[in-house]
Amino acid sequence: MADEKPKEGVKTENNDHINLKVAGQDGSVVQFKIKRHAPLSNLMKAYCERQGLSMRQIRF
């Protein structure tokens, strides 16, 4: 089983990163691609920078 090749048309993924969508109360959606083991605080800081908000103004 370990010697089997992936089937044609089957997508193999590198699981080092995950794609996340953060939706704001106003309906805006911001997409992020972060490492699987990155702290949530990094995502929160990046979201605030993109939206022009303070960390004290938001909740996750």
FIRODREN-185187 format. One record per residue: x, y, z of N, C-alpha, C in turn; residue in three letters. Coordinates in steps of 0.02 Angstrom, whole numbers. Layout:
BEGIN
+--------+--------+--------+--------+--------+--------+--------+--------+--------+---------+
|     nx |     ny |     nz |    cax |    cay |    caz |     cx |     cy |     cz | koldren |
+--------+--------+--------+--------+--------+--------+--------+--------+--------+---------+
|      X |      Y |      Z |      X |      Y |      Z |      X |      Y |      Z |     ALA |
...
+--------+--------+--------+--------+--------+--------+--------+--------+--------+---------+
END
This chain:
BEGIN
+--------+--------+--------+--------+--------+--------+--------+--------+--------+---------+
|     nx |     ny |     nz |    cax |    cay |    caz |     cx |     cy |     cz | koldren |
+--------+--------+--------+--------+--------+--------+--------+--------+--------+---------+
|     40 |    -60 |      0 |      0 |      0 |      0 |     43 |     63 |      0 |     MET |
|     99 |     62 |     35 |    140 |    121 |     39 |    175 |    136 |    -28 |     ALA |
|    179 |     86 |    -71 |    213 |     95 |   -134 |    166 |    119 |   -190 |     ASP |
|    102 |    128 |   -174 |     54 |    149 |   -225 |     65 |    221 |   -244 |     GLU |
|     57 |    235 |   -309 |     63 |    303 |   -334 |     -5 |    336 |   -330 |     LYS |
|     -7 |    403 |   -321 |    -72 |    437 |   -320 |   -108 |    428 |   -387 |     PRO |
|   -173 |    420 |   -384 |   -212 |    410 |   -445 |   -214 |    475 |   -485 |     LYS |
|   -223 |    467 |   -549 |   -228 |    525 |   -593 |   -289 |    566 |   -576 |     GLU |
|   -281 |    631 |   -572 |   -338 |    674 |   -556 |   -349 |    684 |   -482 |     GLY |
|   -312 |    647 |   -440 |   -318 |    654 |   -368 |   -266 |    705 |   -346 |     VAL |
|   -289 |    755 |   -309 |   -245 |    809 |   -288 |   -214 |    791 |   -221 |     LYS |
|   -148 |    790 |   -218 |   -115 |    780 |   -154 |    -98 |    849 |   -126 |     THR |
|   -111 |    858 |    -62 |   -102 |    924 |    -32 |    -44 |    923 |     18 |     GLU |
|    -11 |    980 |     22 |     40 |    991 |     72 |      4 |   1021 |    132 |     ASN |
|      4 |    986 |    188 |    -35 |   1007 |    246 |      2 |   1054 |    292 |     ASN |
|     53 |   1089 |    268 |     89 |   1136 |    310 |     49 |   1200 |    320 |     ASP |
|      6 |   1218 |    273 |    -33 |   1279 |    277 |   -108 |   1263 |    275 |     HIS |
|   -147 |   1308 |    303 |   -220 |   1303 |    299 |   -247 |   1370 |    274 |     ILE |
|   -302 |   1367 |    239 |   -335 |   1427 |    215 |   -394 |   1442 |    261 |     ASN |
|   -397 |   1504 |    284 |   -450 |   1526 |    329 |   -485 |   1587 |    301 |     LEU |
|   -549 |   1591 |    313 |   -587 |   1651 |    296 |   -613 |   1681 |    361 |     LYS |
|   -601 |   1746 |    369 |   -625 |   1782 |    428 |   -680 |   1829 |    404 |     VAL |
|   -740 |   1820 |    431 |   -798 |   1861 |    412 |   -810 |   1914 |    465 |     ALA |
|   -817 |   1976 |    443 |   -832 |   2031 |    489 |   -907 |   2038 |    498 |     GLY |
|   -926 |   2079 |    546 |   -997 |   2090 |    559 |  -1031 |   2125 |    501 |     GLN |
|   -993 |   2163 |    463 |  -1021 |   2199 |    406 |  -1027 |   2156 |    344 |     ASP |
|  -1008 |   2092 |    349 |  -1014 |   2046 |    293 |   -951 |   2039 |    252 |     GLY |
|   -900 |   2079 |    267 |   -837 |   2074 |    230 |   -801 |   2010 |    248 |     SER |
|   -767 |   1981 |    199 |   -731 |   1918 |    209 |   -658 |   1930 |    189 |     VAL |
|   -612 |   1911 |    233 |   -541 |   1917 |    220 |   -512 |   1847 |    224 |     VAL |
|   -473 |   1828 |    172 |   -444 |   1761 |    170 |   -371 |   1763 |    192 |     GLN |
|   -350 |   1711 |    227 |   -282 |   1705 |    251 |   -257 |   1635 |    236 |     PHE |
|   -193 |   1630 |    222 |   -159 |   1565 |    217 |   -105 |   1566 |    270 |     LYS |
|   -113 |   1525 |    321 |    -66 |   1525 |    377 |    -40 |   1454 |    389 |     ILE |
|     16 |   1451 |    424 |     43 |   1386 |    443 |     -2 |   1354 |    494 |     LYS |
|     -6 |   1288 |    492 |    -51 |   1250 |    535 |    -38 |   1263 |    609 |     ARG |
|     24 |   1274 |    628 |     41 |   1281 |    699 |     53 |   1354 |    719 |     HIS |
|     34 |   1401 |    677 |     42 |   1472 |    693 |     -7 |   1492 |    748 |     ALA |
|     14 |   1535 |    794 |    -32 |   1557 |    847 |    -89 |   1599 |    818 |     PRO |
|   -147 |   1594 |    849 |   -205 |   1631 |    827 |   -193 |   1706 |    832 |     LEU |
|   -151 |   1728 |    878 |   -137 |   1799 |    885 |   -106 |   1828 |    821 |     SER |
|    -68 |   1789 |    784 |    -40 |   1813 |    720 |    -96 |   1827 |    671 |     ASN |
|   -145 |   1784 |    668 |   -202 |   1795 |    623 |   -241 |   1856 |    644 |     LEU |
|   -251 |   1865 |    709 |   -289 |   1922 |    734 |   -253 |   1988 |    718 |     MET |
|   -188 |   1990 |    726 |   -149 |   2050 |    711 |   -152 |   2066 |    636 |     LYS |
|   -145 |   2016 |    594 |   -148 |   2026 |    522 |   -217 |   2051 |    500 |     ALA |
|   -269 |   2024 |    529 |   -337 |   2045 |    513 |   -347 |   2118 |    533 |     TYR |
|   -325 |   2137 |    592 |   -332 |   2206 |    615 |   -294 |   2255 |    570 |     CYS |
|   -234 |   2236 |    549 |   -195 |   2279 |    504 |   -230 |   2289 |    438 |     GLU |
|   -258 |   2236 |    409 |   -292 |   2241 |    345 |   -357 |   2281 |    349 |     ARG |
|   -391 |   2276 |    405 |   -455 |   2310 |    413 |   -448 |   2378 |    446 |     GLN |
|   -389 |   2395 |    470 |   -378 |   2459 |    502 |   -412 |   2463 |    570 |     GLY |
|   -412 |   2409 |    607 |   -444 |   2406 |    672 |   -392 |   2396 |    727 |     LEU |
|   -413 |   2410 |    788 |   -371 |   2397 |    847 |   -388 |   2327 |    873 |     SER |
|   -339 |   2296 |    905 |   -352 |   2229 |    935 |   -405 |   2233 |    988 |     MET |
|   -415 |   2290 |   1018 |   -465 |   2298 |   1071 |   -536 |   2305 |   1043 |     ARG |
|   -542 |   2317 |    977 |   -607 |   2326 |    946 |   -639 |   2261 |    921 |     GLN |
|   -601 |   2207 |    922 |   -626 |   2146 |    891 |   -629 |   2088 |    940 |     ILE |
|   -667 |   2036 |    920 |   -668 |   1972 |    956 |   -667 |   1917 |    905 |     ARG |
|   -634 |   1863 |    922 |   -633 |   1804 |    879 |   -667 |   1747 |    914 |     PHE |
+--------+--------+--------+--------+--------+--------+--------+--------+--------+---------+
END
